[in-house]
Amino acid sequence: MLSAGRTLQRRYQIESLLASGGMGNVYLAVHTRLRKKVAVKELLRVTDTLEKQRQFEEQFNQEAQLLAGLDHRNLATVTDYFEEAGHHYLVMEFVEGRTLSQVVGLAPRPISERRVLIWANELLEVLEYLHTRTPPVIVRDLKPDNIMLSSTDRHLRLIDFGIAKRLDPNKGTQPIVKGMGTEAYAPLEQYGGATTDGRSDLYSLGGTLYFLLSGREPVPAWKRGSKGASLPPLSQWNQSVTEQTWRGILKLMELHPNNRPANVSQARNLFNLRDL
């Protein structure tokens, strides 16, 4: 773990640890020449096998290249990536604010449907942008912990593409870092070797909206598929949720991808977004 005061590449001075996970750490740093705050993501040594570690490092570099080629107001911008002392680093825009998980946790009452639909509209816009790249980019781990609400412009930012992939019909799917996502938000096709596509992100969007409106994580897809568990109605916790929004979330969270909207445009039509 990097200590406060450590300087990387003679310009990124570490201030504090922001987050830590199985694949790496994220630090708050300051660009010493520009006096600008940045987020520095460090890939940890996650395996004792040299070959596998090299694969992780290659995937980490692919994530950096993928993000560096994207430009959207709802994506945290990548500005640099490098290797130093045998470790790999990714430098990103530092987003001041809170994750949507934190926003929900701090809310004194359930968040209104109108507010959640405003966020849903932003998330649909950025998913449409990603899914229409050539080749398409699939997030595969969309969840409240990976979405920041900026305190400066009040817009959302996706901040983690750790298991994103390019969907190339000529080469098959190419994961940036292998993984199946987070249980409550991962569709069935992300368990095992089934193909994932844009509809997988739409399932995760539905799970995210469910959490934002209820404060509770949805029942995981595998429990619904194997044990017959169902999603409790959102009206139990949030009286502002209309029948249209509830039906839309259920459609996004259909277990079989063929029963979900085929694309973002179809998903947008499930909700009343016209008057936002």
ZATITI-377414 format. One record per residue (C-alpha): residue in three letters; chain; x, z negated, y negated. Coordinates in steps of 0.02 Angstrom, whole numbers, plus 50000, padded with zeros to 5 digits. Layout:
N
@resn:ALA, chain:A, X:X, Z:Z, Y:Y $
...
***
This chain:
276
@resn:MET, chain:A, X:50000, Z:50000, Y:50000 $
@resn:LEU, chain:A, X:50065, Z:50045, Y:49828 $
@resn:SER, chain:A, X:50098, Z:49902, Y:49707 $
@resn:ALA, chain:A, X:50045, Z:49897, Y:49526 $
@resn:GLY, chain:A, X:50179, Z:49972, Y:49414 $
@resn:ARG, chain:A, X:50242, Z:50097, Y:49544 $
@resn:THR, chain:A, X:50265, Z:50270, Y:49470 $
@resn:LEU, chain:A, X:50240, Z:50430, Y:49570 $
@resn:GLN, chain:A, X:50315, Z:50597, Y:49521 $
@resn:ARG, chain:A, X:50384, Z:50511, Y:49365 $
@resn:ARG, chain:A, X:50212, Z:50520, Y:49283 $
@resn:TYR, chain:A, X:50075, Z:50432, Y:49382 $
@resn:GLN, chain:A, X:50088, Z:50243, Y:49357 $
@resn:ILE, chain:A, X:49984, Z:50143, Y:49480 $
@resn:GLU, chain:A, X:49872, Z:50010, Y:49401 $
@resn:SER, chain:A, X:49760, Z:49947, Y:49542 $
@resn:LEU, chain:A, X:49679, Z:49984, Y:49710 $
@resn:LEU, chain:A, X:49506, Z:50060, Y:49691 $
@resn:ALA, chain:A, X:49456, Z:50084, Y:49872 $
@resn:SER, chain:A, X:49528, Z:50080, Y:50047 $
@resn:GLY, chain:A, X:49468, Z:50169, Y:50204 $
@resn:GLY, chain:A, X:49523, Z:50223, Y:50376 $
@resn:MET, chain:A, X:49603, Z:50383, Y:50314 $
@resn:GLY, chain:A, X:49681, Z:50326, Y:50150 $
@resn:ASN, chain:A, X:49684, Z:50224, Y:49991 $
@resn:VAL, chain:A, X:49624, Z:50270, Y:49817 $
@resn:TYR, chain:A, X:49713, Z:50198, Y:49665 $
@resn:LEU, chain:A, X:49680, Z:50192, Y:49479 $
@resn:ALA, chain:A, X:49831, Z:50262, Y:49390 $
@resn:VAL, chain:A, X:49883, Z:50319, Y:49217 $
@resn:HIS, chain:A, X:49967, Z:50484, Y:49178 $
@resn:THR, chain:A, X:50110, Z:50412, Y:49075 $
@resn:ARG, chain:A, X:50135, Z:50569, Y:48970 $
@resn:LEU, chain:A, X:49952, Z:50603, Y:48931 $
@resn:ARG, chain:A, X:49897, Z:50419, Y:48931 $
@resn:LYS, chain:A, X:49748, Z:50470, Y:49036 $
@resn:LYS, chain:A, X:49670, Z:50377, Y:49181 $
@resn:VAL, chain:A, X:49668, Z:50468, Y:49349 $
@resn:ALA, chain:A, X:49622, Z:50427, Y:49528 $
@resn:VAL, chain:A, X:49762, Z:50447, Y:49656 $
@resn:LYS, chain:A, X:49712, Z:50467, Y:49839 $
@resn:GLU, chain:A, X:49846, Z:50424, Y:49968 $
@resn:LEU, chain:A, X:49838, Z:50482, Y:50149 $
@resn:LEU, chain:A, X:49883, Z:50341, Y:50268 $
@resn:ARG, chain:A, X:49981, Z:50362, Y:50429 $
@resn:VAL, chain:A, X:49829, Z:50357, Y:50544 $
@resn:THR, chain:A, X:49911, Z:50396, Y:50710 $
@resn:ASP, chain:A, X:50073, Z:50359, Y:50801 $
@resn:THR, chain:A, X:50078, Z:50538, Y:50868 $
@resn:LEU, chain:A, X:50185, Z:50649, Y:50758 $
@resn:GLU, chain:A, X:50088, Z:50806, Y:50801 $
@resn:LYS, chain:A, X:49920, Z:50728, Y:50759 $
@resn:GLN, chain:A, X:49988, Z:50654, Y:50598 $
@resn:ARG, chain:A, X:50046, Z:50827, Y:50545 $
@resn:GLN, chain:A, X:49870, Z:50891, Y:50580 $
@resn:PHE, chain:A, X:49796, Z:50757, Y:50468 $
@resn:GLU, chain:A, X:49922, Z:50799, Y:50332 $
@resn:GLU, chain:A, X:49880, Z:50984, Y:50343 $
@resn:GLN, chain:A, X:49694, Z:50943, Y:50333 $
@resn:PHE, chain:A, X:49729, Z:50831, Y:50182 $
@resn:ASN, chain:A, X:49819, Z:50976, Y:50096 $
@resn:GLN, chain:A, X:49672, Z:51090, Y:50138 $
@resn:GLU, chain:A, X:49555, Z:50964, Y:50055 $
@resn:ALA, chain:A, X:49664, Z:50970, Y:49899 $
@resn:GLN, chain:A, X:49663, Z:51160, Y:49896 $
@resn:LEU, chain:A, X:49476, Z:51166, Y:49926 $
@resn:LEU, chain:A, X:49437, Z:51045, Y:49784 $
@resn:ALA, chain:A, X:49560, Z:51125, Y:49665 $
@resn:GLY, chain:A, X:49463, Z:51288, Y:49681 $
@resn:LEU, chain:A, X:49296, Z:51211, Y:49635 $
@resn:ASP, chain:A, X:49225, Z:51193, Y:49460 $
@resn:HIS, chain:A, X:49059, Z:51105, Y:49434 $
@resn:ARG, chain:A, X:49003, Z:50965, Y:49320 $
@resn:ASN, chain:A, X:48946, Z:50861, Y:49471 $
@resn:LEU, chain:A, X:49115, Z:50869, Y:49558 $
@resn:ALA, chain:A, X:49266, Z:50761, Y:49519 $
@resn:THR, chain:A, X:49404, Z:50880, Y:49463 $
@resn:VAL, chain:A, X:49567, Z:50890, Y:49562 $
@resn:THR, chain:A, X:49720, Z:50907, Y:49450 $
@resn:ASP, chain:A, X:49870, Z:50889, Y:49566 $
@resn:TYR, chain:A, X:49930, Z:50855, Y:49743 $
@resn:PHE, chain:A, X:50103, Z:50819, Y:49809 $
@resn:GLU, chain:A, X:50212, Z:50735, Y:49940 $
@resn:GLU, chain:A, X:50328, Z:50592, Y:49897 $
@resn:ALA, chain:A, X:50432, Z:50482, Y:50014 $
@resn:GLY, chain:A, X:50341, Z:50554, Y:50165 $
@resn:HIS, chain:A, X:50167, Z:50515, Y:50096 $
@resn:HIS, chain:A, X:50036, Z:50640, Y:50036 $
@resn:TYR, chain:A, X:49939, Z:50614, Y:49874 $
@resn:LEU, chain:A, X:49791, Z:50695, Y:49787 $
@resn:VAL, chain:A, X:49762, Z:50669, Y:49600 $
@resn:MET, chain:A, X:49583, Z:50679, Y:49537 $
@resn:GLU, chain:A, X:49479, Z:50647, Y:49383 $
@resn:PHE, chain:A, X:49443, Z:50461, Y:49366 $
@resn:VAL, chain:A, X:49256, Z:50439, Y:49351 $
@resn:GLU, chain:A, X:49207, Z:50283, Y:49253 $
@resn:GLY, chain:A, X:49046, Z:50210, Y:49318 $
@resn:ARG, chain:A, X:48968, Z:50149, Y:49480 $
@resn:THR, chain:A, X:48925, Z:50225, Y:49647 $
@resn:LEU, chain:A, X:48740, Z:50247, Y:49682 $
@resn:SER, chain:A, X:48755, Z:50110, Y:49813 $
@resn:GLN, chain:A, X:48813, Z:49992, Y:49676 $
@resn:VAL, chain:A, X:48676, Z:50052, Y:49558 $
@resn:VAL, chain:A, X:48543, Z:50013, Y:49689 $
@resn:GLY, chain:A, X:48621, Z:49845, Y:49729 $
@resn:LEU, chain:A, X:48618, Z:49792, Y:49547 $
@resn:ALA, chain:A, X:48441, Z:49854, Y:49510 $
@resn:PRO, chain:A, X:48318, Z:49710, Y:49487 $
@resn:ARG, chain:A, X:48176, Z:49815, Y:49560 $
@resn:PRO, chain:A, X:48159, Z:49978, Y:49657 $
@resn:ILE, chain:A, X:48219, Z:50130, Y:49560 $
@resn:SER, chain:A, X:48077, Z:50239, Y:49499 $
@resn:GLU, chain:A, X:48036, Z:50403, Y:49584 $
@resn:ARG, chain:A, X:48062, Z:50497, Y:49421 $
@resn:ARG, chain:A, X:48240, Z:50433, Y:49403 $
@resn:VAL, chain:A, X:48282, Z:50472, Y:49585 $
@resn:LEU, chain:A, X:48210, Z:50648, Y:49568 $
@resn:ILE, chain:A, X:48321, Z:50677, Y:49416 $
@resn:TRP, chain:A, X:48470, Z:50631, Y:49525 $
@resn:ALA, chain:A, X:48400, Z:50736, Y:49668 $
@resn:ASN, chain:A, X:48395, Z:50886, Y:49552 $
@resn:GLU, chain:A, X:48580, Z:50863, Y:49509 $
@resn:LEU, chain:A, X:48627, Z:50844, Y:49692 $
@resn:LEU, chain:A, X:48530, Z:51000, Y:49737 $
@resn:GLU, chain:A, X:48621, Z:51095, Y:49600 $
@resn:VAL, chain:A, X:48794, Z:51046, Y:49663 $
@resn:LEU, chain:A, X:48747, Z:51078, Y:49845 $
@resn:GLU, chain:A, X:48685, Z:51250, Y:49796 $
@resn:TYR, chain:A, X:48850, Z:51283, Y:49709 $
@resn:LEU, chain:A, X:48950, Z:51227, Y:49862 $
@resn:HIS, chain:A, X:48842, Z:51315, Y:49991 $
@resn:THR, chain:A, X:48854, Z:51481, Y:49897 $
@resn:ARG, chain:A, X:49044, Z:51484, Y:49888 $
@resn:THR, chain:A, X:49135, Z:51617, Y:49991 $
@resn:PRO, chain:A, X:49151, Z:51548, Y:50120 $
@resn:PRO, chain:A, X:49022, Z:51408, Y:50097 $
@resn:VAL, chain:A, X:49081, Z:51228, Y:50080 $
@resn:ILE, chain:A, X:48987, Z:51096, Y:50180 $
@resn:VAL, chain:A, X:49007, Z:50915, Y:50125 $
@resn:ARG, chain:A, X:48959, Z:50828, Y:50291 $
@resn:ASP, chain:A, X:48970, Z:50652, Y:50218 $
@resn:LEU, chain:A, X:48847, Z:50650, Y:50074 $
@resn:LYS, chain:A, X:48794, Z:50470, Y:50047 $
@resn:PRO, chain:A, X:48768, Z:50344, Y:49904 $
@resn:ASP, chain:A, X:48945, Z:50275, Y:49922 $
@resn:ASN, chain:A, X:49017, Z:50447, Y:49887 $
@resn:ILE, chain:A, X:48914, Z:50483, Y:49732 $
@resn:MET, chain:A, X:48964, Z:50409, Y:49564 $
@resn:LEU, chain:A, X:48851, Z:50389, Y:49412 $
@resn:SER, chain:A, X:48966, Z:50420, Y:49265 $
@resn:SER, chain:A, X:48954, Z:50291, Y:49127 $
@resn:THR, chain:A, X:49013, Z:50419, Y:48999 $
@resn:ASP, chain:A, X:48891, Z:50564, Y:49021 $
@resn:ARG, chain:A, X:48765, Z:50485, Y:49145 $
@resn:HIS, chain:A, X:48785, Z:50631, Y:49264 $
@resn:LEU, chain:A, X:48825, Z:50615, Y:49450 $
@resn:ARG, chain:A, X:48993, Z:50659, Y:49528 $
@resn:LEU, chain:A, X:49032, Z:50687, Y:49711 $
@resn:ILE, chain:A, X:49196, Z:50595, Y:49737 $
@resn:ASP, chain:A, X:49244, Z:50612, Y:49921 $
@resn:PHE, chain:A, X:49264, Z:50771, Y:50023 $
@resn:GLY, chain:A, X:49357, Z:50685, Y:50165 $
@resn:ILE, chain:A, X:49267, Z:50777, Y:50306 $
@resn:ALA, chain:A, X:49208, Z:50930, Y:50212 $
@resn:LYS, chain:A, X:49229, Z:51100, Y:50291 $
@resn:ARG, chain:A, X:49230, Z:51283, Y:50251 $
@resn:LEU, chain:A, X:49099, Z:51381, Y:50344 $
@resn:ASP, chain:A, X:49182, Z:51547, Y:50383 $
@resn:PRO, chain:A, X:49079, Z:51662, Y:50495 $
@resn:ASN, chain:A, X:49236, Z:51759, Y:50541 $
@resn:LYS, chain:A, X:49338, Z:51607, Y:50592 $
@resn:GLY, chain:A, X:49209, Z:51478, Y:50640 $
@resn:THR, chain:A, X:49195, Z:51310, Y:50554 $
@resn:GLN, chain:A, X:49354, Z:51234, Y:50486 $
@resn:PRO, chain:A, X:49345, Z:51045, Y:50456 $
@resn:ILE, chain:A, X:49453, Z:50975, Y:50317 $
@resn:VAL, chain:A, X:49465, Z:50808, Y:50407 $
@resn:LYS, chain:A, X:49374, Z:50788, Y:50570 $
@resn:GLY, chain:A, X:49234, Z:50661, Y:50575 $
@resn:MET, chain:A, X:49049, Z:50644, Y:50600 $
@resn:GLY, chain:A, X:49001, Z:50563, Y:50437 $
@resn:THR, chain:A, X:48914, Z:50397, Y:50410 $
@resn:GLU, chain:A, X:48785, Z:50344, Y:50539 $
@resn:ALA, chain:A, X:48633, Z:50318, Y:50428 $
@resn:TYR, chain:A, X:48657, Z:50485, Y:50338 $
@resn:ALA, chain:A, X:48727, Z:50598, Y:50476 $
@resn:PRO, chain:A, X:48611, Z:50722, Y:50564 $
@resn:LEU, chain:A, X:48610, Z:50738, Y:50752 $
@resn:GLU, chain:A, X:48715, Z:50897, Y:50751 $
@resn:GLN, chain:A, X:48863, Z:50801, Y:50679 $
@resn:TYR, chain:A, X:48873, Z:50697, Y:50838 $
@resn:GLY, chain:A, X:48973, Z:50800, Y:50962 $
@resn:GLY, chain:A, X:49014, Z:50983, Y:50957 $
@resn:ALA, chain:A, X:48857, Z:51059, Y:50882 $
@resn:THR, chain:A, X:48874, Z:51178, Y:50734 $
@resn:THR, chain:A, X:48845, Z:51106, Y:50561 $
@resn:ASP, chain:A, X:48794, Z:51205, Y:50408 $
@resn:GLY, chain:A, X:48706, Z:51181, Y:50241 $
@resn:ARG, chain:A, X:48555, Z:51107, Y:50327 $
@resn:SER, chain:A, X:48664, Z:50962, Y:50382 $
@resn:ASP, chain:A, X:48696, Z:50918, Y:50200 $
@resn:LEU, chain:A, X:48509, Z:50929, Y:50166 $
@resn:TYR, chain:A, X:48479, Z:50797, Y:50300 $
@resn:SER, chain:A, X:48607, Z:50684, Y:50216 $
@resn:LEU, chain:A, X:48524, Z:50716, Y:50048 $
@resn:GLY, chain:A, X:48359, Z:50659, Y:50122 $
@resn:GLY, chain:A, X:48441, Z:50500, Y:50187 $
@resn:THR, chain:A, X:48519, Z:50469, Y:50018 $
@resn:LEU, chain:A, X:48352, Z:50487, Y:49928 $
@resn:TYR, chain:A, X:48273, Z:50370, Y:50055 $
@resn:PHE, chain:A, X:48403, Z:50237, Y:50015 $
@resn:LEU, chain:A, X:48388, Z:50261, Y:49826 $
@resn:LEU, chain:A, X:48200, Z:50236, Y:49832 $
@resn:SER, chain:A, X:48197, Z:50091, Y:49955 $
@resn:GLY, chain:A, X:48364, Z:50002, Y:49943 $
@resn:ARG, chain:A, X:48375, Z:50017, Y:50133 $
@resn:GLU, chain:A, X:48476, Z:50135, Y:50240 $
@resn:PRO, chain:A, X:48369, Z:50253, Y:50345 $
@resn:VAL, chain:A, X:48357, Z:50234, Y:50534 $
@resn:PRO, chain:A, X:48503, Z:50336, Y:50606 $
@resn:ALA, chain:A, X:48460, Z:50506, Y:50680 $
@resn:TRP, chain:A, X:48526, Z:50460, Y:50852 $
@resn:LYS, chain:A, X:48407, Z:50311, Y:50862 $
@resn:ARG, chain:A, X:48262, Z:50419, Y:50809 $
@resn:GLY, chain:A, X:48312, Z:50551, Y:50936 $
@resn:SER, chain:A, X:48351, Z:50442, Y:51087 $
@resn:LYS, chain:A, X:48245, Z:50286, Y:51060 $
@resn:GLY, chain:A, X:48094, Z:50358, Y:50971 $
@resn:ALA, chain:A, X:48122, Z:50253, Y:50815 $
@resn:SER, chain:A, X:48035, Z:50313, Y:50658 $
@resn:LEU, chain:A, X:48069, Z:50303, Y:50471 $
@resn:PRO, chain:A, X:47966, Z:50165, Y:50390 $
@resn:PRO, chain:A, X:47862, Z:50232, Y:50244 $
@resn:LEU, chain:A, X:47944, Z:50214, Y:50075 $
@resn:SER, chain:A, X:47781, Z:50145, Y:50003 $
@resn:GLN, chain:A, X:47822, Z:49980, Y:50089 $
@resn:TRP, chain:A, X:47956, Z:49948, Y:49957 $
@resn:ASN, chain:A, X:47921, Z:50066, Y:49813 $
@resn:GLN, chain:A, X:47746, Z:50098, Y:49746 $
@resn:SER, chain:A, X:47805, Z:50238, Y:49631 $
@resn:VAL, chain:A, X:47841, Z:50356, Y:49778 $
@resn:THR, chain:A, X:47712, Z:50494, Y:49789 $
@resn:GLU, chain:A, X:47651, Z:50574, Y:49950 $
@resn:GLN, chain:A, X:47736, Z:50738, Y:49901 $
@resn:THR, chain:A, X:47907, Z:50654, Y:49884 $
@resn:TRP, chain:A, X:47885, Z:50559, Y:50047 $
@resn:ARG, chain:A, X:47838, Z:50718, Y:50140 $
@resn:GLY, chain:A, X:47986, Z:50808, Y:50060 $
@resn:ILE, chain:A, X:48109, Z:50676, Y:50120 $
@resn:LEU, chain:A, X:48036, Z:50681, Y:50295 $
@resn:LYS, chain:A, X:48059, Z:50870, Y:50296 $
@resn:LEU, chain:A, X:48240, Z:50856, Y:50243 $
@resn:MET, chain:A, X:48269, Z:50728, Y:50380 $
@resn:GLU, chain:A, X:48193, Z:50826, Y:50524 $
@resn:LEU, chain:A, X:48299, Z:50797, Y:50678 $
@resn:HIS, chain:A, X:48316, Z:50981, Y:50724 $
@resn:PRO, chain:A, X:48400, Z:51086, Y:50589 $
@resn:ASN, chain:A, X:48279, Z:51230, Y:50618 $
@resn:ASN, chain:A, X:48138, Z:51117, Y:50557 $
@resn:ARG, chain:A, X:48226, Z:51080, Y:50392 $
@resn:PRO, chain:A, X:48230, Z:51193, Y:50239 $
@resn:ALA, chain:A, X:48347, Z:51340, Y:50270 $
@resn:ASN, chain:A, X:48434, Z:51320, Y:50102 $
@resn:VAL, chain:A, X:48436, Z:51225, Y:49938 $
@resn:SER, chain:A, X:48306, Z:51339, Y:49859 $
@resn:GLN, chain:A, X:48180, Z:51294, Y:49994 $
@resn:ALA, chain:A, X:48227, Z:51110, Y:49981 $
@resn:ARG, chain:A, X:48197, Z:51112, Y:49794 $
@resn:ASN, chain:A, X:48019, Z:51175, Y:49821 $
@resn:LEU, chain:A, X:47978, Z:51018, Y:49921 $
@resn:PHE, chain:A, X:47984, Z:50910, Y:49764 $
@resn:ASN, chain:A, X:47901, Z:50907, Y:49594 $
@resn:LEU, chain:A, X:48054, Z:50942, Y:49486 $
@resn:ARG, chain:A, X:47973, Z:51049, Y:49352 $
@resn:ASP, chain:A, X:47935, Z:50913, Y:49225 $
@resn:LEU, chain:A, X:48097, Z:50813, Y:49235 $
***
